[in-house]
Amino acid sequence: MYLPKQFSHPEHAGTIMREHPFASLVTTDDSGFPFVAHLPLKLMEEGGQPSLLLGHCARGNPLWGYLQQRPLALASFLGPQAYMSPQVYPDTQRVPTWCYLAVQARVEARLLSGHEAKDALLKQLIADHEPPYAAQWRGLPEDYTDKMLQGITAFELRVKDLQCSVKLNQHRPEAHAAMHAAYTAGNDHEQRLADWMKRLGLV
């Protein structure tokens, strides 16, 4: 990731990964060409720092085989992002740019075997995204849940290193007030960026 120091905010990586768990997991196929899987990943932390990601894919997805053969991979998370007009600057000698939040984590994969491990992972995802569904999952016939669990491969991704970019024009304070006003009146992504400007104390 290209990461100018003014946009490097590793302290916000965990927040971005939790709020935007649908990630791109990048590995390589058997020819060495990049293979990208799009899937939700559950973040686990140790000492307040991102340490582990839990995920799963369909048994028919070649992803798990690639991870088994080549465990090192890249997990990429993209938060809110939006265009920024040069009209936010008080002078006219400016150009447009794009603001965004992103995390890239270098990870090492390990496959999880057994129904118990897969069931525990699914229950953690359910707890994050739809807690009321937990009772329905537990009440399903065992032969049905066994079939569903046989159809997936679960894995954990140990975080080896990560980078976090929070690009909100921090180095141009003269534009912050107008930029925040424009984003506050904009679409969902723009409004979320306006909220992040407040988190960083830019307005």
N, C-alpha and C positions, 0 to 999 in steps of 0.2 A: 504494500500500500504506500502510495506517495503521501507523506505525512509531514508537512511543515510544522515546526515546533509550536507555533501559536494555536494550532488546531488539535494538538495531542492532549487528550484528556482521559487517560486510562482509569481514572477514578469513577468515570461514568459508564464504563463498559458493562458492568453487571446490570445496571438499570436498563440500558438499551437492549441487552440480550433478553431480559425478562419481559420487557414491554413489547418486543418485536421478535417472538421466538421462531417465526417461520424463516428458516435459514437456507442458504445455498451451501451444500457440502460438496467440496471439489476434491476429486481424486483423479486417477488416470485409468484408462481401460488397458487391455492387454497389449495394445499397440503403442501405448505411451501417450495417447491423445487425451486431453482433459475430459473427464466425465463429471457432470454436475447433477446432483439430486436436490430437489426442493422439498423440504420436510420440516416439521416442527421439532425443536430440540429443547429438552428440559435442562435448565441450568442448575447446577449444584455448586455451592460455594464453601470454601474453607477459610476461616479467618477473615471473612468479608470479601474474599477475592474469588473470582471465577476459577473453578478447579476442574469441573467435570461436566460433560454434556451427555444426556441420555437420549437415545432415539431408536427408531425402528423403521423398517421398510418391508415391502411385500417380499415374500420368498422368491418370487419370480424376478425381482429387481436385481440386476447384476451388481448393484452397489456393494452388497455385503461381501461378495466374493472378491471384489477389488480391494475392499478394506482388509480382508483377511490376508490377502497376498501382499498388499502394500499399506501398512497401517498408518503411515503419515498422511495427513490430509489437511484441508483448509476449510474451516467453517466461517461463512461470511453472513453477517447480519446487517440489514439496512433499515434504519429508522425513517422518520419523516424526511422528506426532501422536496425542494421547490426552487423554481426560478427566482432570481432577485434582479429587479430592474435597476439600472443606473440612476433612475429618477430619485432614489433615496438619498443621493449625495447632494450637498449644497452647490457643488460645481459641476460643470458639464463634461469635463475631460475624464470620464469614467466609462467603463464597459460593463455589460451584464455579467453575471456569474450565477452559480448554483450553490445553494446551501443544503447541507445534509448531515446526517448522523450515521456512522458506520462503524462496525467492529469486525476485525478479522482475527481469528484464532487459529494458530497452528496446533493441531491435535494429533494424538496417537490413539488409534482405534483398538478396541478389544470386543470380540463378539460375546454375547451372553447366551448361554444355553439353558434349556429347561423351562418348563411351563411356569414354574414359580417365579423365576427372574423376569420373564416376559410379562406375566400378570402384574407383578409389582411395578414395573415400568409403566404399563398402561394405566394403572390406578393413579400414579403420580401425574400423568398427563390429564386424566379425567379431573383430578383435584384442581388442576390449574385452569382448565378451560370450561368444565361443566360439572361441578360437584354433585348436583342432583342426579346425574346419570349413574353415579357410582352404585346406587341401590339397584337400578335396573340391570347393570352389568352383573352384579352379584347374584341376581335372581334368574339369570338366563340358564337354560339347561346345560349341564356339564358337557354333554357331547357336542353342543354348539360352540361353547367357549373353547373347548379343546381344539375344535376344527379351526376356529379363528386364530388361536395362538400358534397352531402348526403352520398357518399361512404367512407368518411374519418372522423376520429375523431381527433381534434386538441387539443393540451395541452401546457401549459407552465410549466416550471420546475424552481422553485426558488432555487438558489444556496445557500445552508446553510453553506457549508464548502468545501474546496478543497485542494488538494495536487498536486504538480507539480514536476515531476522528470526529470531532464536533466542530463542524465548519459553519460558523455563524457570523462571519465578518468581524470577529473580535478585535482585529487590529485597525478597524475603521470606526472609532467611536462617534465621529461626526455624523454617521449614517444611521446610528442605532434607533433613534426616536422615530424617524420616518419609516425605517425598515420594520420596526415592531408594529407600528400603526397599520402598515400595508398587510403584513402577515395576519394580524388580528382580524382584519376584515376579509380574509381570503378563505380558501377551501380548507378541508380538514388537515391536510399536511402542513399548510402554511400556519394554521392556528396552533398546531403542535410545536412548530418551530418558534412561534411567538412565546409559547409557554417555556420552551427551553432557554430563550433569551432571558427570561426572568430567573430561571434556575441558576444561570451563570452570572446573574447580577449585571447584565448589560443594559438593563432599563430599570 
